[in-house]
């Protein structure tokens, strides 16, 4: 089954819940040939292992608190903060509290 992605000019609820579980879930919200938006939900203490993506990305904290770490720097994100990562930059994410992140990826 294909993921349901939003369409241009469709309003996206960044705080949408999985009504069957009563919790927010990670999901791909929008995908075009040049852009992808993802909502990443991490429980306190949960992490994403080091990885990289081909294009530039931004990681914005919607709620909670998390570190985005690269080989050269660690950035603490709290609600309202974002960080931009260059293309192919290795990074990992560590949630300190239950966290929701909005990740924007540019595709070439």
Backbone torsions as a table, in degrees:
resi	resn	phi	psi	omega
1	UNK	NA	129.5	-179.1
2	UNK	-75.2	147.9	175.8
3	UNK	-68.6	144.2	173.7
4	UNK	-85.2	117.2	176.0
5	UNK	-106.4	151.7	176.5
6	UNK	-71.9	162.6	179.8
7	UNK	-111.9	162.6	177.6
8	UNK	-52.1	138.5	179.4
9	UNK	69.1	8.4	174.0
10	UNK	-89.0	130.5	-180.0
11	UNK	-72.3	133.7	180.0
12	UNK	-109.6	125.3	176.3
13	UNK	-86.9	105.8	-176.9
14	UNK	-71.4	-14.5	-179.1
15	UNK	-108.1	21.1	-178.4
16	UNK	-59.6	147.5	-178.2
17	UNK	-111.6	155.4	167.5
18	UNK	-84.1	101.9	-173.1
19	UNK	-63.0	-23.3	179.0
20	UNK	-72.5	-27.5	-178.7
21	UNK	-113.8	-11.6	-178.8
22	UNK	72.3	22.2	-178.2
23	UNK	-132.8	159.2	171.9
24	UNK	-76.7	147.8	-180.0
25	UNK	-129.5	152.2	175.2
26	UNK	-67.6	140.3	179.7
27	UNK	-161.9	155.0	171.8
28	UNK	-86.8	121.8	-173.8
29	UNK	-92.4	-35.7	-173.9
30	UNK	-152.2	138.0	176.4
31	UNK	-146.4	124.1	174.3
32	UNK	-125.4	176.9	177.5
33	UNK	-60.7	-20.8	-174.5
34	UNK	-118.0	-9.1	-170.9
35	UNK	-148.1	142.1	172.4
36	UNK	-139.7	135.3	174.6
37	UNK	-114.0	132.7	178.8
38	UNK	-130.4	139.4	170.4
39	UNK	-99.7	120.1	-178.9
40	UNK	-110.1	122.1	-178.7
41	UNK	-111.4	124.6	179.9
42	UNK	-127.7	134.9	174.0
43	UNK	-77.7	157.3	177.2
44	UNK	-51.5	130.1	179.7
45	UNK	87.4	-13.5	-179.5
46	UNK	-77.9	151.6	-179.9
47	UNK	-139.1	161.7	169.5
48	UNK	-110.0	126.9	-178.0
49	UNK	-66.7	164.4	-179.9
50	UNK	-55.4	134.5	178.5
51	UNK	-157.1	177.7	174.2
52	UNK	-149.5	161.1	176.3
53	UNK	-126.7	154.6	-173.6
54	UNK	-65.7	-33.6	-175.9
55	UNK	-104.5	175.5	175.9
56	UNK	-66.8	150.4	177.5
57	UNK	-138.9	157.8	165.4
58	UNK	-120.6	147.4	175.3
59	UNK	-124.5	118.0	-178.2
60	UNK	-117.0	132.5	179.0
61	UNK	-86.9	120.7	176.3
62	UNK	-91.6	-36.4	176.4
63	UNK	-157.0	157.4	179.0
64	UNK	88.5	-151.5	-177.7
65	UNK	-158.2	129.4	-178.2
66	UNK	-149.5	154.2	172.7
67	UNK	-102.5	136.2	168.9
68	UNK	-109.8	117.2	-174.6
69	UNK	-114.9	134.1	172.9
70	UNK	-116.2	173.1	177.7
71	UNK	-58.7	-24.6	-176.1
72	UNK	-106.9	-11.9	-174.1
73	UNK	-162.6	151.2	171.8
74	UNK	-118.5	129.7	-179.2
75	UNK	-114.6	125.7	176.2
76	UNK	-87.3	123.8	178.2
77	UNK	-109.1	132.1	173.6
78	UNK	-125.9	168.0	-176.8
79	UNK	-51.7	131.9	-179.9
80	UNK	92.6	-5.8	-179.7
81	UNK	-103.8	149.3	174.5
82	UNK	-143.1	160.9	176.7
83	UNK	-135.2	145.4	176.7
84	UNK	-106.6	136.4	177.7
85	UNK	-117.0	135.3	176.9
86	UNK	-65.3	161.7	177.1
87	UNK	-54.6	138.2	175.4
88	UNK	65.7	13.8	178.8
89	UNK	-73.1	118.4	176.3
90	UNK	-63.5	137.3	180.0
91	UNK	-156.0	157.5	173.1
92	UNK	-134.4	164.3	-177.7
93	UNK	-131.1	135.8	178.2
94	UNK	-129.3	119.7	178.5
95	UNK	-86.5	132.0	176.7
96	UNK	-95.2	-26.6	174.8
97	UNK	-135.1	169.8	173.0
98	UNK	-53.7	127.0	-167.7
99	UNK	-134.9	142.3	170.8
100	UNK	-123.2	125.1	-180.0
101	UNK	-117.4	144.7	171.0
102	UNK	-106.6	117.4	-179.2
103	UNK	-107.7	126.0	177.3
104	UNK	-112.6	123.2	-177.9
105	UNK	-118.1	132.8	174.4
106	UNK	-95.9	133.8	177.9
107	UNK	-108.8	140.2	178.4
108	UNK	-89.5	NA	NA
